[in-house]
Amino acid sequence: MLVATVLAMSFLLLTLVFRSVLVPLKAVLLNLLSIGAAYGVMVAVFQWGWGGALIGLEATVPIVSFIPMFLFAILFGLSMDYEVFLLSRVREEYLRTGDNGTAIVEGVSGTARIITSAALIMVAVFLSFAVADDPSTKMFGLGLATAILIDATVVRMVLVPATMTLLGRTNWWLPKWLDRMLPRGPVDR
């Protein structure tokens, strides 16, 4: 229920902010990709034992029940932060030029260094948790570091621009009836 509520609220808020249906849908799906990858790495390391010795894990352990929900909440927030930062710049350029390709190039080039730098700092901090003595702390740190690394590199710098390029002008499509229903705010120009 928590996951569905967070996904629905994120979709609605992004629809309101970016005046689009496809941009929020893509954002939600790609954020789930990052989170799913983190869960996969956690299962591989902690339950299957792959590379466990690298972080000081002596034997396989079950995933602690609260870790996946905590990871989801934190990671979804962080990845949406990256998404809004990137898409705000892309949307700004699109409104200025009306050219989707130029908007994507300018948006990514204007935000890539900041997103990558922030992600590298967080990955380093969370990897330091992965060498702690407590397996729960290791899980939390490895899960966060993996998801942020994948989200900032593969998702934000490769998949988001690629899907936005493929979708072209339809990125910014919003049905007229929905446009009339949505309130306008200071982010609309």
Secondary structure, 3 states (H helix, E strand, C coil): CHHHHHHHHHHHHHHHHHCCCHHHHHHHHHHHHHHHHHHHHHHHHHHCCCCHHHHCCCCCCCCCCCHHHHHHHHHHHHHHHHHHHHHHHHHHHHHHHCCHHHHHHHHHHHHHHHHHHHHHHHHHHHHHHCCCCCHHHHHHHHHHHHHHHHHHHHHHHHHHHHHHHHHHHHHHCCCHHHHHHCCCCCCCC
